[in-house]
Amino acid sequence: MPFDLHTLEVPDGGYGFNQKGRAMIASGLGVANAAGGGAGTAVTVVVSGLKGLPSNFGVLVNPGQDATWFVASKTSTGFTITLTPRLAANTLASGTVDWFLFA
């Protein structure tokens, strides 16, 4: 049987959270990404429709293929993930990404 955990600890020297007393988490699993237009071409995945995100939050991404990623354009309602092929000679395939947000 699952049980609730109610304690979070931020170690000394850790960045910490914007909102003391609570943590915010969200995830998106299997979010579609388009195929790249050619070798080395980046693809963006816009995540929107979220509500009440703080001014500072972190995002982790599983690109689901041989790609690097970064997150930009963070707002109170979403962010943009940019996928780039790890090797410049490769082309990104259409597929899905998973993301995990924490604040």
C-alpha positions in Angstrom: 0.0 0.0 0.0 1.5 3.4 -0.9 2.0 6.0 1.8 2.4 9.8 1.9 5.7 11.4 2.5 5.7 15.0 3.9 9.3 16.0 4.4 11.6 17.5 1.9 15.1 18.6 2.7 17.3 21.0 0.8 20.9 20.5 1.8 23.1 23.4 3.0 24.4 25.2 -0.1 21.6 23.9 -2.3 19.7 26.4 -4.3 16.4 25.6 -2.6 12.9 26.3 -3.8 11.1 29.6 -4.5 8.2 28.7 -2.2 9.2 27.7 1.2 7.0 25.1 2.7 6.0 23.4 -0.5 7.4 22.0 -3.7 5.9 22.1 -7.2 6.3 19.2 -9.6 4.8 18.5 -13.0 5.6 16.1 -15.9 4.8 15.5 -19.5 5.3 12.0 -20.8 5.2 11.1 -24.5 5.1 14.7 -25.8 5.4 14.6 -29.6 8.3 16.2 -31.4 8.6 16.8 -35.1 11.4 15.4 -37.3 14.4 17.5 -38.1 14.5 19.1 -41.5 18.0 17.8 -42.3 21.4 16.9 -40.8 22.1 18.9 -37.7 18.8 20.7 -37.7 17.3 21.5 -34.2 13.6 20.9 -33.4 11.6 22.8 -30.8 8.9 21.4 -28.6 6.6 24.1 -27.0 5.1 23.2 -23.6 2.2 25.5 -22.8 -1.1 25.6 -20.9 0.5 25.2 -17.4 -0.7 27.7 -14.8 1.0 29.4 -11.9 4.6 28.5 -12.5 7.0 30.5 -10.4 9.6 32.9 -11.8 12.4 30.3 -11.4 12.0 26.5 -12.0 14.0 23.6 -13.4 13.2 21.2 -16.1 14.8 17.8 -16.9 14.2 16.2 -20.4 14.5 12.7 -21.8 14.8 13.3 -25.6 14.1 9.7 -26.4 16.8 9.7 -29.1 20.5 10.6 -29.6 20.1 14.3 -29.0 21.1 17.0 -26.7 18.5 19.4 -25.2 18.1 22.7 -23.5 15.1 24.6 -22.1 14.4 28.3 -22.8 11.6 30.8 -22.9 10.4 30.0 -19.4 7.2 31.8 -18.5 4.4 31.3 -15.9 2.5 29.1 -18.4 5.2 27.0 -20.0 8.6 26.7 -21.7 10.3 25.6 -24.9 12.5 22.5 -25.3 15.1 22.6 -28.1 16.4 19.2 -29.3 19.7 19.1 -31.4 21.2 15.9 -32.9 24.3 14.9 -30.9 26.2 14.4 -34.1 26.0 17.2 -36.7 25.6 14.6 -39.5 22.5 13.1 -37.9 18.8 14.1 -38.4 16.3 14.0 -35.6 13.4 11.5 -36.1 9.9 12.4 -35.1 9.1 10.8 -31.8 8.4 11.8 -28.2 10.1 13.5 -25.3 9.5 13.3 -21.6 9.9 16.3 -19.3 9.9 16.7 -15.5 9.5 20.2 -13.9 10.4 21.1 -10.4 10.2 24.3 -8.4 
